[in-house]
Amino acid sequence: MPRMPKKKKAELAFFLNDRGRITYNGLCRKCQRTCRQSFRAVIVDCPHYLSKRATKKEEPH
């Protein structure tokens, strides 16, 4: 694996794991969109992700 320049390493510091590789959140790994979040993020708020256990909120009439 080629070395990463200091500037790019500083930009991606939140995404780098202990081995120096870019790592994304488990929900974002296979996502095709560019809004991926770091593996360090605890709460993932993605408008494109819909959990199977999610319930739809009913609108009040």
SVG drawing of the C-alpha trace seen along z (x, -y; Angstrom):
<svg xmlns="http://www.w3.org/2000/svg" viewBox="-57 -19 62 25">
<polyline fill="none" stroke="black" stroke-width="0.4" points="0.0,0.0 1.5,-3.4 2.2,-6.0 -0.3,-8.7 0.8,-12.3 0.7,-14.3 -2.0,-16.6 -4.4,-13.8 -3.6,-11.9 -4.6,-14.9 -7.9,-15.3 -8.8,-11.6 -7.5,-11.2 -11.0,-10.5 -11.4,-7.6 -8.0,-5.9 -7.8,-2.8 -4.8,-1.6 -3.2,-0.1 -3.5,-3.4 -6.3,-2.3 -9.5,-4.2 -12.4,-2.5 -16.1,-3.3 -19.0,-2.6 -20.6,0.9 -23.8,-0.6 -21.9,-2.7 -19.4,0.0 -21.5,1.2 -23.3,-2.1 -22.9,-3.5 -23.3,-7.1 -20.6,-9.5 -22.0,-10.4 -20.1,-7.7 -19.3,-8.1 -16.3,-7.0 -16.2,-3.8 -15.6,-6.1 -19.1,-7.6 -21.5,-6.1 -24.7,-7.5 -25.4,-7.1 -27.9,-9.5 -28.4,-8.7 -31.4,-9.8 -30.7,-7.0 -30.6,-4.2 -33.8,-2.5 -33.6,0.1 -35.8,3.2 -37.0,2.6 -37.9,-1.1 -41.5,-2.0 -43.2,-4.7 -44.5,-7.7 -48.2,-8.4 -49.1,-11.9 -51.7,-13.5 -55.0,-14.3"/>
</svg>
